[in-house]
Amino acid sequence: MQTELLEKNLILKLSFDFSLMVIAYCEKLEQERKFVIGNQLLRSGTSIGANAMEAQNAESKADFIHKMKLAGKEADETQYWLLLCKYSKNYPDCDTLMSKLEEVTKVINKILATSRRNRITSGT
């Protein structure tokens, strides 16, 4: 991935940084033999950025919106797994991840709102 693309695109930067944080957290979970939650969290947490990256090459505005919606759904799933970690006994602290995920989710929601509004006003 080109560093320039990450620096120029807020959602790509945020979701990439979040993915790196998720990987590090899941490595801790693996060390503590908490494989089931760790694997689920790793998949959904890194899929947010993958879907946002895929949206950058969308074939249409509708395709872009669809791919960003998928990123939002992955963020929702990631929140679920993080909540399980937060409220389960003997899991490492995940408050920093929760906070970063909230930031990512806000940007995704803003992108979707703007994209939908622009789609309606342009008639496509």
N, C-alpha and C positions, 0 to 999 in steps of 0.2 A: 504494500500500500504506500502510496506516495505521501510523504510528510506534508507537502503543500496542500493536498486535498483535505487532510485533517485540519490544518490550520485555517483554511478558508471556510470550512463548513462546520458550524457549531454542533449540529446533532451528530455528525460523524466523530468529531473530537470527543464530545461528552460520552457517546456510547462506546467508543474505543477505550477511553480511560476507564469507564465502568466495567467493560469486559475484562480488562487487566486486573481490576480489583476483585472481580468475581473469581477469576482463575486463582488468584492468591488465596482467597477465602476457601475455595473448594479444595485447594491443596491442604489447607489446615484440616478441613473436614475429613479428607482422605487419611491423613495421619492419625486422626482420632477414630478411624474406622466407621465413619458415618457416611457410607457409600450411597445409599438410596437418595437421600436429600441432596447430597453433594452432586451426584450425577444429574439430577433434575434441574438443580439450580445452575449448573454449568451450561446445560443445553439452552435453557430459556434466557439466562442472563447474557450469553454471548450472541444469541439469535437477534436480540434487539438491534445491535449494530450491523449485523449481517443483512437484516431486512432494510435498514436505513441506507446501507451502501447499495443494495440492489435497487432501491427506489431512485437512486441518482441516474440510473440508466433506463428509466421507465419509458415505455413506448408511447404513453399518452398521459394526460393529466389524471384520467381515471385510474390508470395503472399505477401512477405515482401515489395517489391517495390509497389505493388498495394495499400497496407495499408498506406504506407508513402506518396503515391500520394494523397490519400484521406486526409491525414493530411495537405498536401500542399494546396489542394482545400479549405479546411476549413479555412486555414490561409488567402487565397485570399478573401473569403467571409467576414471574420472578418475584413480585411483591408477595405473593402467596407463600412461596418457598422461604423467603426471608422472614415472614411472620412466623412460620413454623419454627425456624431456627431461633428467633427472638424469644418465643414463649416455651420452647422445649428446654428441659433440664440439660445441663452440661454441654451446651453448644457455645462456640466462641461468639463474642460480641459482634453484632452485625449492624449497629446503629449508623456507622459511617456509610455502609452500603445502602441502607434504607434512605438516608439523606441524599446520596448521589442519585439513586433511582428516582426519587421525587423530582429532582432537577431535570433528569432525562425525560421523564414523563411529561413535565410541564412544557418542555420544548416540543416534544412530539405533538401534544395537544394543540399548541399554538400553530405549528406547521399545518396540521390537519384543518384547523379552523380557517386559516388564511387560504389554504388550497381550495377548500370547499367554497369559500366566499368568492375567490377569483374564478372558479369554475362556473359558478352561477352567473356572475356578472359578464363573463365572456361568452356564455351560451354553449360551452362544450361539455 
